[in-house]
């Protein structure tokens, strides 16, 4: 399970675009906490805390604790609105989570041991089909990442979700097929080399004619 992120929040009194713009002028990022057994809470958070958290891989699969007026609420980031030009965060949605809850969470995929893949050694290319996998998981079992081991994979080989180890009680939300996560594809150089080798191969010797 990933390390929990901590945010220091302040309450905000009003919703709406005008109030949100005013909050941003004050150097805060407007946000909302919703879900669970409580009503929605309008808050603002410190932009530097948020910016540091956004640089972490798997931000949307990482639990956070929001401190608000002496109370700590456990949440999961659900959406971040970014400025179209500067990419500065404009608004954040947090989902309040309760102990024992189950969630659908997209977890990043990390590939290891590329240097132990014969296919990559021969010039093959790692073709990533899914950079993240959506899991049905208990809130206390969200993995920080899904690790895919490329050891032994040759050109033409694929990695399917069935070959990946997931935490107990966790399963992909796609259950009707063994979908592909990545494959080792031949690069153009490898294909050209194979074609050249096939062209240069000597023709098979003709069999001698039978004597009359």
Backbone as CSV, one residue per row, in Angstrom:
resi,resn,N_x,N_y,N_z,CA_x,CA_y,CA_z,C_x,C_y,C_z
1,UNK,0.842,-1.193,0.000,0.000,0.000,0.000,0.879,1.244,0.000
2,UNK,0.460,2.268,-0.763,1.248,3.487,-0.897,1.201,4.312,0.387
3,UNK,2.211,5.140,0.550,2.246,6.055,1.693,1.106,7.053,1.598
4,UNK,0.479,7.361,2.716,-0.660,8.271,2.724,-0.178,9.715,2.625
5,UNK,-0.846,10.511,1.778,-0.530,11.926,1.606,-1.286,12.734,2.659
6,UNK,-0.674,13.788,3.154,-1.326,14.649,4.143,-1.553,16.033,3.544
7,UNK,-2.762,16.564,3.740,-3.111,17.913,3.309,-3.653,18.693,4.506
8,UNK,-3.268,19.959,4.592,-3.833,20.867,5.592,-4.883,21.720,4.898
9,UNK,-6.118,21.647,5.357,-7.223,22.315,4.677,-7.838,23.402,5.553
10,UNK,-8.450,24.356,4.880,-9.248,25.389,5.540,-10.660,25.335,4.962
11,UNK,-11.675,25.613,5.773,-13.038,25.616,5.234,-13.257,26.840,4.348
12,UNK,-14.129,26.710,3.375,-14.538,27.871,2.575,-16.059,27.933,2.590
13,UNK,-16.564,29.153,2.621,-17.982,29.347,2.889,-18.859,29.207,1.653
14,UNK,-18.324,29.563,0.488,-19.189,29.635,-0.685,-18.668,28.761,-1.817
15,UNK,-19.629,28.242,-2.612,-19.300,27.524,-3.832,-19.471,28.481,-5.012
16,UNK,-19.185,28.001,-6.200,-19.364,28.819,-7.394,-18.041,29.291,-7.973
17,UNK,-18.092,29.690,-9.244,-16.878,30.089,-9.955,-16.269,31.352,-9.369
18,UNK,-17.111,32.309,-9.004,-16.588,33.558,-8.450,-15.862,33.335,-7.142
19,UNK,-16.453,32.524,-6.270,-15.813,32.237,-4.988,-14.524,31.447,-5.189
20,UNK,-14.525,30.540,-6.168,-13.319,29.763,-6.438,-12.199,30.661,-6.959
21,UNK,-12.530,31.600,-7.840,-11.500,32.525,-8.342,-10.931,33.371,-7.218
22,UNK,-11.800,33.820,-6.321,-11.332,34.612,-5.188,-10.401,33.798,-4.297
23,UNK,-10.715,32.533,-4.116,-9.878,31.657,-3.298,-8.504,31.502,-3.935
24,UNK,-8.466,31.358,-5.254,-7.179,31.199,-5.944,-6.361,32.485,-5.879
25,UNK,-7.036,33.626,-5.904,-6.303,34.898,-5.758,-5.660,35.009,-4.387
26,UNK,-6.250,34.335,-3.402,-5.681,34.338,-2.055,-4.560,33.307,-1.900
27,UNK,-4.228,32.621,-2.989,-3.132,31.651,-2.945,-3.537,30.284,-2.445
28,UNK,-4.813,29.940,-2.548,-5.289,28.628,-2.118,-5.954,27.922,-3.300
29,UNK,-6.025,26.596,-3.232,-6.695,25.811,-4.269,-8.036,25.333,-3.721
30,UNK,-9.147,25.744,-4.328,-10.453,25.263,-3.847,-10.609,23.761,-4.091
31,UNK,-11.327,23.105,-3.188,-11.528,21.660,-3.274,-12.838,21.299,-2.603
32,UNK,-13.242,20.056,-2.787,-14.464,19.561,-2.151,-14.223,18.130,-1.704
33,UNK,-14.799,17.778,-0.563,-14.817,16.400,-0.073,-16.268,15.937,-0.088
34,UNK,-16.527,14.798,-0.706,-17.905,14.293,-0.793,-17.910,12.790,-0.538
35,UNK,-19.099,12.240,-0.357,-19.247,10.794,-0.180,-19.219,10.388,1.275
36,UNK,-19.269,9.079,1.509,-19.315,8.576,2.871,-20.670,8.829,3.498
37,UNK,-20.680,8.973,4.805,-21.934,9.188,5.526,-22.157,10.648,5.898
38,UNK,-21.381,11.553,5.283,-21.494,12.973,5.609,-21.775,13.783,4.352
39,UNK,-22.202,15.016,4.566,-22.437,15.908,3.446,-21.135,16.409,2.852
40,UNK,-21.254,17.087,1.725,-20.077,17.625,1.056,-19.460,18.740,1.897
41,UNK,-18.129,18.797,1.891,-17.400,19.828,2.639,-16.593,20.666,1.653
42,UNK,-16.845,21.975,1.641,-16.088,22.890,0.799,-14.823,23.291,1.542
43,UNK,-13.670,23.077,0.910,-12.394,23.366,1.571,-11.450,24.050,0.589
44,UNK,-10.302,24.465,1.081,-9.202,24.912,0.232,-7.926,24.301,0.786
45,UNK,-6.967,24.051,-0.100,-5.710,23.450,0.327,-4.540,24.273,-0.186
46,UNK,-3.395,24.027,0.409,-2.184,24.774,0.087,-1.619,24.277,-1.247
47,UNK,-1.381,25.166,-2.221,-0.977,24.712,-3.551,0.353,23.968,-3.586
48,UNK,1.297,24.321,-2.711,2.577,23.615,-2.742,2.425,22.169,-2.285
49,UNK,1.569,21.934,-1.285,1.300,20.553,-0.867,0.699,19.753,-2.023
50,UNK,-0.235,20.378,-2.728,-0.890,19.687,-3.834,0.092,19.433,-4.980
51,UNK,0.900,20.421,-5.314,1.854,20.261,-6.415,2.839,19.129,-6.136
52,UNK,3.312,19.030,-4.883,4.219,17.928,-4.539,3.515,16.582,-4.693
53,UNK,2.264,16.519,-4.281,1.524,15.257,-4.360,1.264,14.859,-5.812
54,UNK,1.018,15.847,-6.672,0.701,15.551,-8.065,1.896,14.970,-8.818
55,UNK,3.102,15.224,-8.336,4.291,14.685,-9.008,4.508,13.208,-8.690
56,UNK,3.817,12.693,-7.718,3.978,11.285,-7.348,3.257,10.391,-8.347
57,UNK,3.880,9.280,-8.752,3.156,8.316,-9.599,1.952,7.755,-8.837
58,UNK,0.873,7.555,-9.561,-0.306,6.952,-8.943,-1.043,7.857,-7.979
59,UNK,-1.073,9.154,-8.258,-1.732,10.103,-7.347,-3.185,9.702,-7.090
60,UNK,-3.895,9.284,-8.129,-5.318,8.977,-7.977,-5.564,7.609,-7.338
61,UNK,-4.496,6.877,-7.061,-4.634,5.612,-6.339,-4.016,5.706,-4.952
62,UNK,-3.769,6.927,-4.484,-3.095,7.133,-3.198,-4.050,7.756,-2.187
63,UNK,-4.208,7.120,-1.053,-5.050,7.682,0.000,-4.428,8.953,0.564
64,UNK,-5.293,9.862,0.984,-4.843,11.108,1.595,-5.609,11.351,2.884
65,UNK,-4.969,12.064,3.795,-5.621,12.497,5.029,-5.681,14.016,5.016
66,UNK,-6.897,14.538,5.082,-7.117,15.976,5.047,-7.434,16.456,6.456
67,UNK,-6.583,17.320,6.991,-6.810,17.886,8.332,-7.639,19.145,8.180
68,UNK,-8.822,19.150,8.798,-9.746,20.270,8.689,-10.298,20.609,10.065
69,UNK,-9.880,21.751,10.596,-10.369,22.246,11.889,-10.240,21.186,12.982
70,UNK,-9.107,20.547,13.025,-8.846,19.566,14.080,-9.318,18.171,13.794
71,UNK,-10.055,17.981,12.710,-10.525,16.649,12.331,-9.757,16.163,11.104
72,UNK,-9.502,14.864,11.074,-8.795,14.277,9.935,-9.779,13.402,9.169
73,UNK,-9.905,13.676,7.881,-10.785,12.890,7.030,-9.939,12.133,6.018
74,UNK,-10.246,10.863,5.863,-9.517,10.016,4.926,-10.215,10.073,3.574
75,UNK,-9.452,10.375,2.541,-10.049,10.611,1.230,-9.193,9.974,0.140
76,UNK,-9.776,9.917,-1.054,-9.057,9.478,-2.242,-9.252,10.539,-3.320
77,UNK,-8.171,11.046,-3.926,-8.333,12.029,-5.006,-9.114,11.419,-6.166
78,UNK,-10.077,12.170,-6.685,-10.893,11.664,-7.782,-10.732,12.486,-9.060
79,UNK,-10.530,13.787,-8.934,-10.397,14.633,-10.130,-9.632,15.893,-9.772
80,UNK,-8.745,16.308,-10.678,-8.037,17.581,-10.548,-8.246,18.364,-11.829
81,UNK,-8.790,19.559,-11.708,-8.926,20.446,-12.863,-7.675,21.303,-12.963
82,UNK,-7.060,21.326,-14.158,-5.820,22.057,-14.377,-6.042,23.234,-15.316
83,UNK,-5.235,24.280,-15.145,-5.280,25.427,-16.048,-4.854,24.969,-17.437
84,UNK,-5.580,25.362,-18.494,-5.266,24.849,-19.835,-3.906,25.294,-20.370
85,UNK,-3.341,26.350,-19.820,-2.056,26.861,-20.314,-0.916,26.519,-19.358
86,UNK,-1.105,26.811,-18.086,-0.011,26.662,-17.111,-0.004,25.312,-16.415
87,UNK,-1.095,24.537,-16.526,-1.253,23.262,-15.815,-1.303,23.439,-14.302
88,UNK,-1.492,24.650,-13.833,-1.650,24.864,-12.395,-2.990,24.273,-11.945
89,UNK,-3.031,23.604,-10.788,-4.296,23.028,-10.317,-5.311,24.114,-9.972
90,UNK,-6.536,23.941,-10.457,-7.600,24.913,-10.226,-8.635,24.421,-9.217
91,UNK,-8.837,23.121,-9.154,-9.855,22.576,-8.248,-9.591,21.081,-8.074
92,UNK,-9.902,20.568,-6.886,-9.679,19.153,-6.597,-10.947,18.560,-5.989
93,UNK,-11.304,17.365,-6.454,-12.405,16.596,-5.867,-11.814,15.441,-5.076
94,UNK,-12.226,15.307,-3.823,-11.807,14.193,-2.973,-13.026,13.361,-2.613
95,UNK,-12.875,12.038,-2.683,-13.927,11.123,-2.246,-13.632,10.675,-0.825
96,UNK,-14.573,10.901,0.077,-14.417,10.454,1.465,-14.555,8.931,1.502
97,UNK,-13.610,8.253,2.166,-13.634,6.795,2.205,-13.788,6.321,3.643
98,UNK,-14.492,5.221,3.802,-14.753,4.646,5.114,-13.989,3.329,5.253
99,UNK,-13.634,2.936,6.460,-12.935,1.653,6.658,-13.737,0.495,6.081
100,UNK,-13.068,-0.391,5.370,-13.721,-1.555,4.795,-14.385,-1.318,3.459
101,UNK,-14.396,-0.074,2.985,-15.046,0.220,1.707,-14.264,-0.392,0.550
102,UNK,-14.955,-0.697,-0.529,-14.327,-1.155,-1.762,-14.491,-0.079,-2.833
103,UNK,-13.441,0.055,-3.657,-13.432,1.109,-4.653,-12.882,0.570,-5.969
104,UNK,-13.220,1.260,-7.051,-12.551,1.034,-8.329,-11.479,2.101,-8.474
105,UNK,-10.226,1.670,-8.575,-9.092,2.580,-8.582,-8.151,2.216,-9.719
106,UNK,-7.683,3.212,-10.464,-6.704,2.978,-11.524,-5.297,3.066,-10.936
107,UNK,-4.565,1.962,-11.042,-3.232,1.843,-10.438,-2.184,1.808,-11.550
108,UNK,-1.099,2.583,-11.418,-0.082,2.613,-12.480,0.674,1.299,-12.592
109,UNK,1.096,0.999,-13.832,1.885,-0.193,-14.112,3.357,0.204,-14.221
110,UNK,4.229,-0.571,-13.591,5.674,-0.341,-13.637,6.336,-1.589,-14.194
111,UNK,7.257,-1.408,-15.140,7.942,-2.523,-15.782,9.364,-2.636,-15.247
112,UNK,9.768,-3.860,-14.931,11.112,-4.088,-14.394,11.836,-5.145,-15.227
113,UNK,13.165,-5.188,-15.051,14.031,-6.204,-15.667,13.989,-6.169,-17.192
114,UNK,13.957,-4.957,-17.764,14.057,-4.854,-19.216,15.383,-5.418,-19.716
115,UNK,16.455,-5.294,-18.880,17.765,-5.789,-19.299,17.830,-7.314,-19.310
116,UNK,16.793,-7.977,-18.800,16.753,-9.436,-18.807,15.748,-9.981,-19.821
117,UNK,15.342,-9.119,-20.749,14.429,-9.536,-21.817,15.229,-9.807,-23.084
118,UNK,15.285,-11.059,-23.551,16.016,-11.355,-24.788,15.490,-10.543,-25.974
119,UNK,14.178,-10.324,-26.014,13.607,-9.578,-27.129,14.098,-8.145,-27.179
120,UNK,14.179,-7.502,-26.039,14.676,-6.128,-26.004,16.166,-6.096,-26.319
121,UNK,16.915,-7.108,-25.866,18.336,-7.203,-26.185,18.543,-7.298,-27.698
122,UNK,17.612,-7.930,-28.391,17.748,-8.117,-29.845,17.161,-6.947,-30.634
123,UNK,16.836,-5.873,-29.934,16.331,-4.682,-30.623,14.843,-4.533,-30.616
124,UNK,14.142,-5.413,-29.902,12.698,-5.295,-29.815,12.269,-4.086,-28.991
125,UNK,11.023,-3.725,-29.130,10.476,-2.532,-28.471,9.373,-2.963,-27.510
126,UNK,9.392,-2.377,-26.310,8.322,-2.626,-25.342,7.090,-1.827,-25.775
127,UNK,6.049,-2.528,-26.146,4.798,-1.903,-26.563,3.821,-1.957,-25.389
128,UNK,3.626,-0.824,-24.720,2.760,-0.778,-23.542,1.321,-0.548,-23.981
129,UNK,0.469,-1.506,-23.698,-0.947,-1.402,-24.033,-1.713,-0.672,-22.931
130,UNK,-1.343,-0.939,-21.670,-2.018,-0.303,-20.532,-0.972,0.255,-19.569
131,UNK,-0.989,1.567,-19.414,-0.094,2.213,-18.450,-0.660,2.148,-17.034
132,UNK,-1.934,1.834,-16.909,-2.569,1.654,-15.608,-3.689,0.637,-15.753
133,UNK,-4.028,0.004,-14.639,-5.075,-1.016,-14.629,-6.089,-0.640,-13.554
134,UNK,-7.354,-0.671,-13.914,-8.402,-0.373,-12.940,-8.694,-1.625,-12.117
135,UNK,-8.628,-1.465,-10.797,-8.836,-2.578,-9.882,-10.061,-2.352,-9.015
136,UNK,-10.714,-3.440,-8.685,-11.739,-3.466,-7.641,-11.015,-3.911,-6.375
137,UNK,-10.875,-3.001,-5.399,-10.020,-3.292,-4.251,-10.577,-2.689,-2.976
138,UNK,-10.231,-3.305,-1.865,-10.549,-2.720,-0.566,-9.705,-1.457,-0.383
139,UNK,-10.256,-0.482,0.293,-9.564,0.794,0.429,-8.232,0.650,1.158
140,UNK,-8.123,-0.321,2.038,-6.880,-0.514,2.784,-5.893,-1.434,2.067
141,UNK,-6.234,-1.860,0.844,-5.352,-2.767,0.107,-4.966,-2.205,-1.257
142,UNK,-5.144,-0.906,-1.460,-4.807,-0.314,-2.756,-3.296,-0.408,-2.964
143,UNK,-2.848,-1.102,-4.011,-1.397,-1.180,-4.229,-0.850,0.129,-4.770
144,UNK,0.402,0.413,-4.427,1.046,1.628,-4.931,1.290,1.532,-6.430
145,UNK,1.563,0.329,-6.901,1.831,0.110,-8.318,1.616,-1.363,-8.630
146,UNK,1.495,-1.667,-9.907,1.418,-3.036,-10.388,2.716,-3.318,-11.131
147,UNK,3.456,-4.316,-10.683,4.787,-4.602,-11.229,4.687,-5.699,-12.280
148,UNK,5.252,-5.421,-13.455,5.311,-6.388,-14.544,6.770,-6.726,-14.801
149,UNK,7.111,-8.001,-14.675,8.483,-8.475,-14.858,8.680,-8.904,-16.315
150,UNK,9.650,-8.274,-16.988,9.906,-8.559,-18.403,10.966,-9.644,-18.606
151,UNK,11.438,-10.248,-17.542,12.482,-11.273,-17.651,12.044,-12.393,-18.595
152,UNK,12.935,-12.756,-19.521,12.685,-13.895,-20.390,11.783,-13.642,-21.574
153,UNK,11.228,-12.440,-21.699,10.303,-12.189,-22.800,11.061,-11.932,-24.099
154,UNK,10.621,-12.596,-25.155,11.253,-12.444,-26.462,10.314,-11.671,-27.390
155,UNK,10.813,-11.350,-28.568,9.991,-10.649,-29.547,8.766,-11.501,-29.878
156,UNK,7.606,-10.877,-29.830,6.350,-11.582,-30.066,5.648,-12.026,-28.802
157,UNK,6.335,-12.002,-27.659,5.713,-12.389,-26.398,4.853,-11.258,-25.839
158,UNK,3.837,-11.625,-25.072,2.937,-10.660,-24.445,2.798,-10.951,-22.964
159,UNK,2.458,-9.912,-22.208,2.147,-10.055,-20.782,0.656,-9.812,-20.605
160,UNK,-0.040,-10.783,-20.011,-1.473,-10.645,-19.763,-1.717,-10.448,-18.271
161,UNK,-2.904,-9.955,-17.954,-3.204,-9.623,-16.567,-3.156,-10.857,-15.673
162,UNK,-3.410,-12.043,-16.227,-3.399,-13.255,-15.419,-2.014,-13.584,-14.880
163,UNK,-0.959,-13.021,-15.494,0.404,-13.320,-15.052,0.921,-12.326,-14.024
164,UNK,0.092,-11.381,-13.635,0.497,-10.340,-12.685,-0.018,-10.678,-11.294
165,UNK,0.831,-10.495,-10.284,0.433,-10.754,-8.902,-0.241,-9.513,-8.317
166,UNK,-1.461,-9.677,-7.836,-2.221,-8.588,-7.222,-2.418,-8.884,-5.736
167,UNK,-2.631,-7.852,-4.920,-2.870,-8.077,-3.492,-4.100,-8.958,-3.264
168,UNK,-4.116,-9.743,-2.192,-5.286,-10.577,-1.891,-6.562,-9.735,-1.820
169,UNK,-7.633,-10.266,-2.401,-8.908,-9.562,-2.381,-9.033,-8.481,-3.419
170,UNK,-8.027,-8.355,-4.281,-8.024,-7.334,-5.336,-8.159,-8.013,-6.677
171,UNK,-8.980,-7.445,-7.567,-9.150,-8.032,-8.886,-9.401,-6.939,-9.920
172,UNK,-9.046,-7.206,-11.171,-9.321,-6.208,-12.220,-10.823,-6.008,-12.385
173,UNK,-11.208,-4.810,-12.762,-12.628,-4.566,-13.018,-13.068,-5.229,-14.319
174,UNK,-12.112,-5.450,-15.238,-12.409,-6.216,-16.458,-12.169,-7.686,-16.146
175,UNK,-13.220,-8.473,-16.091,-13.101,-9.867,-15.656,-13.470,-10.866,-16.752
176,UNK,-13.948,-10.364,-17.872,-14.429,-11.291,-18.899,-13.360,-11.692,-19.900
177,UNK,-12.136,-11.163,-19.767,-11.068,-11.568,-20.682,-9.712,-11.335,-20.030
178,UNK,-8.739,-12.094,-20.491,-7.368,-11.994,-19.995,-6.632,-10.961,-20.855
179,UNK,-6.851,-9.694,-20.550,-6.381,-8.630,-21.446,-4.854,-8.461,-21.393
180,UNK,-4.328,-7.905,-22.475,-2.894,-7.699,-22.628,-2.472,-6.396,-21.957
181,UNK,-1.367,-6.454,-21.234,-0.793,-5.260,-20.607,0.324,-4.693,-21.474
182,UNK,1.160,-5.566,-22.025,2.277,-5.107,-22.861,2.760,-6.273,-23.710
183,UNK,3.549,-5.944,-24.728,4.147,-6.968,-25.579,5.521,-6.487,-26.034
184,UNK,6.327,-7.418,-26.515,7.623,-7.077,-27.095,7.467,-7.167,-28.608
185,UNK,7.536,-6.025,-29.268,7.335,-5.970,-30.713,8.673,-5.810,-31.424
186,UNK,8.727,-6.295,-32.655,9.935,-6.127,-33.459,10.027,-4.689,-33.948
187,UNK,11.182,-4.078,-33.807,11.392,-2.734,-34.328,11.558,-2.795,-35.839
188,UNK,11.518,-1.636,-36.496,11.697,-1.608,-37.947,13.072,-2.140,-38.328
189,UNK,14.085,-1.863,-37.505,15.435,-2.344,-37.801,15.487,-3.862,-37.752
190,UNK,14.814,-4.449,-36.742,14.799,-5.906,-36.633,14.060,-6.512,-37.817
191,UNK,12.934,-5.902,-38.214,12.177,-6.431,-39.359,12.996,-6.349,-40.643
192,UNK,13.705,-5.223,-40.837,14.526,-5.074,-42.037,15.663,-6.092,-42.049
193,UNK,16.253,-6.338,-40.883,17.336,-7.309,-40.802,16.835,-8.711,-41.134
194,UNK,15.663,-9.048,-40.634,15.100,-10.364,-40.917,14.774,-10.505,-42.395
195,UNK,14.234,-9.417,-42.996,13.913,-9.467,-44.422,15.178,-9.602,-45.264
196,UNK,16.240,-8.873,-44.882,17.499,-8.964,-45.614,18.101,-10.352,-45.507
197,UNK,18.020,-10.944,-44.308,18.550,-12.290,-44.126,17.792,-13.296,-44.967
198,UNK,16.476,-13.106,-45.059,15.675,-14.028,-45.870,16.004,-13.894,-47.338
199,UNK,16.250,-12.649,-47.790,16.584,-12.414,-49.193,17.949,-12.987,-49.544
200,UNK,18.894,-12.877,-48.599,20.264,-13.336,-48.848,20.433,-14.834,-48.696
201,UNK,19.472,-15.508,-48.171,19.597,-16.951,-47.951,19.720,-17.676,-49.279
202,UNK,20.676,-18.606,-49.427,20.846,-19.313,-50.706,19.632,-20.180,-51.009
203,UNK,19.335,-20.269,-52.311,18.212,-21.109,-52.720,18.573,-22.559,-52.504
204,UNK,17.627,-23.404,-52.167,17.936,-24.828,-51.954,18.416,-25.467,-53.243
205,UNK,19.411,-26.322,-53.109,19.985,-26.984,-54.300,18.940,-27.886,-54.933
206,UNK,18.956,-27.873,-56.292,18.004,-28.712,-57.010,18.416,-30.179,-56.896
207,UNK,17.450,-31.041,-56.786,17.750,-32.467,-56.697,18.197,-32.987,-58.072
208,UNK,19.227,-33.851,-58.122,19.694,-34.398,-59.420,18.571,-35.202,-60.099
209,UNK,18.538,-35.083,-61.427,17.515,-35.821,-62.171,17.816,-37.325,-62.143
210,UNK,16.787,-38.067,-62.080,16.973,-39.519,-62.082,17.481,-39.993,-63.420
211,UNK,18.380,-40.989,-63.405,18.927,-41.533,-64.655,17.831,-42.229,-65.440
212,UNK,17.842,-42.075,-66.763,16.808,-42.740,-67.585,16.963,-44.265,-67.538
